[in-house]
C-alpha cells in the first residue's frame, strides 16, 4: 500500500515531548486528542462543500471532452481564421466553444462569472516557426467578501493539443487526455462552483501553447505577477484522464510539487540550505493541503504526493506560475500510457496509438474534478494565511516562540501551530493557540518544523505558513 507510510510516520510523533503546556493551553489529554494522526492536519467538513461535490458530473465531463476532441486538432499552430472557425476545426473554434461554455454557466448563475480572454502575439520560438496569436480563456467568480475578494485561487488546464509532430498544424490531434481532461476539470469546477458564493475569488483558466513551450501559462502568470494578483494557489490539471491501461490505478492521482522554489532569492536559498527548508516550499504546503482536503471530503481519488516538480522529460503549466513565485502543483493520473499521448492516431503491430476519448475514464476525471473543487472551495472559504510569521531565534533555548501578524481580511478567529519531525513528509500535529499573535511551545525548533495557519469560526483552515527565523 502506497499510503501506509504516512500513517506510520504519524506514529513517530513528537507528541510525547509536549507535556508541559503554558497556562491557557488545553490539558494533555486534549492535546493528544487534537494531535491524533487523523485530526493532526484535519479540516472540519463544511456541508456546503460536501454537497457541491455531488454536483460534479462524469456525464458533463464526458460531453465536454468529446466536444473538445471533435475540433480535430487544437494545435496552437492550427488555423484560427474565420473559415477554419466556421468549419469547426482547429484551436480557434475550440477557443470560441470554451468561451461559450463559460458564458452559459454564467448565464445560469445570473451573470456571476466574468468571462475573459488573454490574447497576445507569441513571437517565433523553438516550437513556434512564425509569430502566432495565442489566447487563454478564463472565467472569474469574484469573492463575495470585499475584504477577501482580492485573494484568488486558480484551477487550470491546457486546451491545445499535439500529435507525434509538435509542428503539425493540421493533422488530427484529439488530445482527449492531454489535455481535454484538464480543460474539462476547469470547466466543470466553473459550472458547479458558480452556483455558490465564497469570500475569496476563484479563477477557472484554460490556456493555449502548452505543447509549444508553456507559452500561454507563461504569459498569464507574468500578467498576474505584473498586475499584483494575490494568487494563493494554482491547481494545474494535465493528463488526468485515468487512461484505461491494465496497470492503471484509478484510485490515485499524482500531485507534483516543487521543492526549492523556482523564484527563491539567493538569500532564501542560503536559509533553506542552512536550516532545512528543502521540503517546505509554498507549493509543497499546497500539496499537503490537498491531502488534508482529500482526508476530509473523500472525493474517491487519493492524492499521491510526488516531491518533485514534474515527471522526467516533461514539464507543465504549474511551472510558469512557480517561476513568478506562486504556489502551484500539477495533478496527473497515476500511470500514463505513452502510446496514447503525443502520437498520431494509427494502429501499428496491433497497438493503437493516439489520444482518443475512448481511452479516458470519465468517472476518474470526475473524481479528480471533485478533489480540485473541494480544494478550491476550502481555500476560497478560508481566512487569508497569517502574515509575517516568525520563529524567534535570538537566543539559544529549548522552547520555541512563534510570532505572526493577524490574517488580513478579518475572517480568522483562531490560529493553529502545526509541527512535524524534520524527516516527516506531512504535518503530524496541530495545536490551537487562540486568537493571538504569539505562542511558545515546549518543543525545540532544532528538532521539528513549525508552521502557523489561520482558522475561521466554521473551521476553515488557511494554507500554513512556515516561519522565517528572526534574529
Ligand atoms: Zn499536457
Boltz pocket constraint, residues with backbone or C-beta under 6 A from the ligand:
constraints:
  - pocket:
      binder: B
      contacts: [[A, 158], [A, 178], [A, 179], [A, 210], [A, 238], [A, 239], [A, 315]]
      max_distance: 6.0
